Amino acid sequence: MTKKPVFPFTKEFPALARGLGGRKMIYLDSACTALKMRSAAGAHNELLLHLGGCGGRRSSHALARAVEELYGGARADAAVFTGAQSPDEIIFTSGATEAANIFAGGFPFTPEKNEVILSPLEHNSVFLPFYNLSKTGKIKLKVMPLKGFKPDIKAFARMLSKRTALVCAARASNFFGGVIDLKSIAELARQAGAAVFSDDAQYAPTHPVGAASSGADALAFSGHKLGAPFGTGVLWVKKALLNRLNPFKVGGGVVKSVERSGSGFEVEYLRDYQGFEAGIQNYAGAFAMARAFKTLSALGHENIRAHMAEIVSYAYERLSAVRKIKVLGEPEDLKNGALLPFVPAGRAFSPADLNIFLNTYYKDRFIAVRTGRHCADLASLNSGLAETARLSFFVYTSKRDIDVFISALQKYLSFL
Ligand SMILES: Cc1ncc(COP(=O)(O)O)c(C=O)c1O
């Protein structure tokens, strides 16, 4: 019988015990990036130091074949973690940002079907590639209205038309937390003949991704937000759409053939993921990310979810009892995510000032939270919230971390 994992799950995260500059670290900024896993860092090091040779089917010597074999294994592991139908649907990227750029740049828009509808919560990594395309005149960009802290689905239904080519909706917002009803959005989009892209950067670390049954045709997430090294991520595109996607980032490794054609040239690109991974790849990063997937899967998604719900609910309860602040959102929704946003009630203080306090007041510790717009300008503009403070959690977060934060917050507020 396998042993039930113990939460908070800290043993894989040496940064927690080490702290910084002799000070203990309370890390409540996992939505920006998670602390890194020992097992993933070990795998990273192993590949770099022992197999740091040419890969990507360029060379055919023994070392290149060994690298390629591990890279293929990482793709198979990523397909399982993502819930893809096949490893061929998995494109390794440097993160959700690169994934969204590759997807936006390669999407097969036509002059008749060139409208993109974004959720009002999209991160700039999804908003800006489409914004740039709209500036060239290639597409028309629309943004769903916000209702409470979620996309307004009824209003969205009215925005769809036969010109809608694509709908983008982040399954979990990095601004408001919780999760959205992607299935309803995807169903409406499907009825209008539009494809769906889900930004799962905040979803994948603590939920089973289940790509094939998500309702999306494509989705993306970052490895570094789930304990893998920086510069890692996944773009999943359903086979039928992948076959129609144009290679956007091009270079070595994506070419099937280059021939002379008339006075010029004719290039044929490789199919599946192979047409989208140009240049030497982050083999070590992909291998390490696969190790992180395995570590999380061994913990069990249900167990991870239960821990996140417990931490979010506890933080909600403690935070909502503090005067001079207002927690945004409902506990029943927030507990489905892994972060908690709050604002000063009646401009009692500035989040940036609180941030300085949390990093400088105590000699023996500091508390890492995030304040500002969180690179989610659409969410900020649509809600009218210029900035928020955000506590975000992962498998290693404990109730004690929350207690330490709350007592620091109360200390700070006592000075106002
Ligand atoms: C919702 C969301 N999407 C996309 C990104 C971009 O991820 P990355 O910087 O790893 O590319 C982030 C990063 O914070 C995010 O929160």
The ligand as an SDF file (V2000), in Angstrom:
LIG
                    3D

 16 16  0  0  0  0  0  0  0  0999 V2000
   -2.1550   33.4490  -15.8890 C   0  0  0  0  0  0  0  0  0  0  0  0
   -0.7500   33.5420  -16.4040 C   0  0  0  0  0  0  0  0  0  0  0  0
   -0.5080   33.3460  -17.7010 N   0  0  0  0  0  0  0  0  0  0  0  0
    0.7130   33.4040  -18.2170 C   0  0  0  0  0  0  0  0  0  0  0  0
    1.8060   33.7060  -17.4430 C   0  0  0  0  0  0  0  0  0  0  0  0
    3.1500   33.7930  -18.0680 C   0  0  0  0  0  0  0  0  0  0  0  0
    3.9640   32.7400  -17.6620 O   0  0  0  0  0  0  0  0  0  0  0  0
    5.5110   32.7130  -17.9950 P   0  0  0  0  0  0  0  0  0  0  0  0
    6.0890   33.9860  -17.4550 O   0  0  0  0  0  0  0  0  0  0  0  0
    6.0010   31.5040  -17.2750 O   0  0  0  0  0  0  0  0  0  0  0  0
    5.6670   32.6020  -19.4440 O   0  0  0  0  0  0  0  0  0  0  0  0
    1.6180   33.9460  -16.0810 C   0  0  0  0  0  0  0  0  0  0  0  0
    2.7390   34.3190  -15.2320 C   0  0  0  0  0  0  0  0  0  0  0  0
    2.6170   34.8180  -14.1420 O   0  0  0  0  0  0  0  0  0  0  0  0
    0.3030   33.8550  -15.5410 C   0  0  0  0  0  0  0  0  0  0  0  0
    0.0600   34.0690  -14.2540 O   0  0  0  0  0  0  0  0  0  0  0  0
  1  2  1  0
  2  3  1  0
  2 15  2  0
  3  4  2  0
  4  5  1  0
  5  6  1  0
  5 12  2  0
  6  7  1  0
  7  8  1  0
  8  9  2  0
  8 10  1  0
  8 11  1  0
 12 13  1  0
 12 15  1  0
 13 14  2  0
 15 16  1  0
M  END
$$$$
